[in-house]
Amino acid sequence: MAAHNTNRNRRDFFRLAGALAAGGTASGQDRGKAVEPESPQIGILLATTFTTGTLEARLDAAKAYGLACVQMSMACAGLPDLPDRIPAELPSRMRREASARGIAIASMTGTFNMCHPDPEHRRAGLRRLRTLAEVCPQTGTSFIHVCTGTRDPNSMWRYHPDNSSPESWRDMAACVREATGIARQANVVLAFEPEMSNVVDSARKARHLLDEVGSPHLNVTMDPANLFHAGELPRMKEILDEAFALLGKDIVLCHAKDLDHDGEAGHKPAGQGVLDYDRYMRLLRQYQFRGPILLHGLTVEQVPGCLAFVRAKLANARV
């Protein structure tokens, strides 16, 4: 059922991308070049690279670099990623302004610490997630990117030794289950990311969580640069192949960044580390992934080079 839902949502993404590419004059021709409905779309996490300016200015920058899609964040409109309240006109404004530039909104940022040691922190995150989920369809996407969190009370991206405890898994899984219920009610899909610093820090644990929750409203964001524990880089082929064997049919979003050492999440721009992008792209082709590959962890100046790198690796990928 989850795989069926994944395929349906991928088709929805392509219909949106195709609609954005259709019809227009000279600017419409530009949109046609930026959006390739038959291939995975290459986009970017808008708020983390284009860190200043209005929503419109950031979208202008994404268009100028030829990016086909974005992971949108409420931070692009001067709000927290997960605000307590979202102005009524903002979601439709996001969709309208992205569409006017031929850019698809691939996903929304909805991360909060689902394993925070304070239950009230988790409850507040769930309340804010509901606020985002309820307006998410108005932005033009049905995907929300989330993370499973950590016991670290100050950063959801910092490892904590208690992450591996049964209590941490219990609290995280309960929070994910409730979040998935919110997603079901809003008719959206959560995509969580296996990440070295989080409770779900491997493809195997991600598979376990998917099976435990058992909902078509919970899928996966794949970022291979975040999968390598200390000493595992020499096993890169094995770890990549296993990750896709376990999760390939449940992947709805992909990130594109890199790493230069194992033992923590990668923080290098795509093409500037040791990640085997040839294999990564071949696996995406093998598992028939069709949409969005989102650049991450890069500066504005690095966008052209990283975009060209990922495009070339994707074009050369053969199953």
VENFEN-V76366 format. One record per residue. RES is the residue in one letter. NEAR is the number of other ideal C-beta (glycine too) atoms within 10 Angstrom. Layout:
BEGIN
res=RES near=NEAR
res=RES near=NEAR
END
This chain:
BEGIN
res=M near=8
res=A near=20
res=A near=12
res=H near=10
res=N near=18
res=T near=21
res=N near=14
res=R near=13
res=N near=19
res=R near=18
res=R near=12
res=D near=16
res=F near=27
res=F near=19
res=R near=12
res=L near=24
res=A near=28
res=G near=14
res=A near=14
res=L near=26
res=A near=21
res=A near=13
res=G near=9
res=G near=14
res=T near=7
res=A near=6
res=S near=12
res=G near=13
res=Q near=12
res=D near=16
res=R near=21
res=G near=16
res=K near=11
res=A near=24
res=V near=25
res=E near=16
res=P near=20
res=E near=8
res=S near=17
res=P near=23
res=Q near=24
res=I near=24
res=G near=29
res=I near=30
res=L near=22
res=L near=28
res=A near=19
res=T near=16
res=T near=24
res=F near=23
res=T near=12
res=T near=8
res=G near=12
res=T near=12
res=L near=22
res=E near=15
res=A near=12
res=R near=24
res=L near=26
res=D near=15
res=A near=18
res=A near=24
res=K near=20
res=A near=10
res=Y near=16
res=G near=17
res=L near=27
res=A near=29
res=C near=30
res=V near=32
res=Q near=26
res=M near=30
res=S near=25
res=M near=26
res=A near=18
res=C near=24
res=A near=19
res=G near=10
res=L near=15
res=P near=11
res=D near=17
res=L near=25
res=P near=16
res=D near=10
res=R near=8
res=I near=19
res=P near=12
res=A near=10
res=E near=10
res=L near=19
res=P near=23
res=S near=13
res=R near=16
res=M near=26
res=R near=19
res=R near=12
res=E near=18
res=A near=27
res=S near=17
res=A near=15
res=R near=19
res=G near=27
res=I near=28
res=A near=31
res=I near=27
res=A near=30
res=S near=30
res=M near=27
res=T near=20
res=G near=27
res=T near=20
res=F near=21
res=N near=25
res=M near=28
res=C near=29
res=H near=23
res=P near=17
res=D near=10
res=P near=11
res=E near=8
res=H near=17
res=R near=22
res=R near=13
res=A near=15
res=G near=22
res=L near=18
res=R near=12
res=R near=20
res=L near=25
res=R near=17
res=T near=18
res=L near=23
res=A near=24
res=E near=16
res=V near=19
res=C near=26
res=P near=14
res=Q near=16
res=T near=21
res=G near=24
res=T near=27
res=S near=23
res=F near=26
res=I near=27
res=H near=23
res=V near=26
res=C near=24
res=T near=27
res=G near=32
res=T near=27
res=R near=22
res=D near=20
res=P near=13
res=N near=9
res=S near=12
res=M near=21
res=W near=17
res=R near=15
res=Y near=18
res=H near=20
res=P near=9
res=D near=14
res=N near=22
res=S near=12
res=S near=13
res=P near=7
res=E near=11
res=S near=21
res=W near=19
res=R near=11
res=D near=20
res=M near=26
res=A near=19
res=A near=14
res=C near=24
res=V near=25
res=R near=15
res=E near=16
res=A near=26
res=T near=20
res=G near=15
res=I near=21
res=A near=27
res=R near=16
res=Q near=12
res=A near=19
res=N near=12
res=V near=24
res=V near=28
res=L near=25
res=A near=25
res=F near=28
res=E near=21
res=P near=27
res=E near=25
res=M near=21
res=S near=19
res=N near=30
res=V near=26
res=V near=27
res=D near=21
res=S near=21
res=A near=23
res=R near=14
res=K near=17
res=A near=25
res=R near=19
res=H near=15
res=L near=22
res=L near=20
res=D near=9
res=E near=13
res=V near=18
res=G near=12
res=S near=19
res=P near=18
res=H near=22
res=L near=24
res=N near=24
res=V near=28
res=T near=25
res=M near=29
res=D near=22
res=P near=26
res=A near=24
res=N near=24
res=L near=26
res=F near=25
res=H near=14
res=A near=10
res=G near=9
res=E near=14
res=L near=16
res=P near=10
res=R near=14
res=M near=18
res=K near=10
res=E near=10
res=I near=19
res=L near=21
res=D near=16
res=E near=16
res=A near=23
res=F near=22
res=A near=13
res=L near=19
res=L near=20
res=G near=20
res=K near=17
res=D near=20
res=I near=21
res=V near=27
res=L near=26
res=C near=24
res=H near=23
res=A near=31
res=K near=25
res=D near=22
res=L near=24
res=D near=13
res=H near=13
res=D near=19
res=G near=13
res=E near=17
res=A near=20
res=G near=25
res=H near=16
res=K near=19
res=P near=22
res=A near=28
res=G near=20
res=Q near=17
res=G near=17
res=V near=16
res=L near=25
res=D near=14
res=Y near=21
res=D near=12
res=R near=18
res=Y near=24
res=M near=23
res=R near=19
res=L near=22
res=L near=22
res=R near=15
res=Q near=15
res=Y near=16
res=Q near=11
res=F near=22
res=R near=18
res=G near=27
res=P near=28
res=I near=28
res=L near=25
res=L near=26
res=H near=23
res=G near=24
res=L near=24
res=T near=12
res=V near=12
res=E near=9
res=Q near=18
res=V near=21
res=P near=11
res=G near=14
res=C near=26
res=L near=22
res=A near=13
res=F near=19
res=V near=22
res=R near=15
res=A near=13
res=K near=21
res=L near=19
res=A near=9
res=N near=11
res=A near=18
res=R near=8
res=V near=9
END
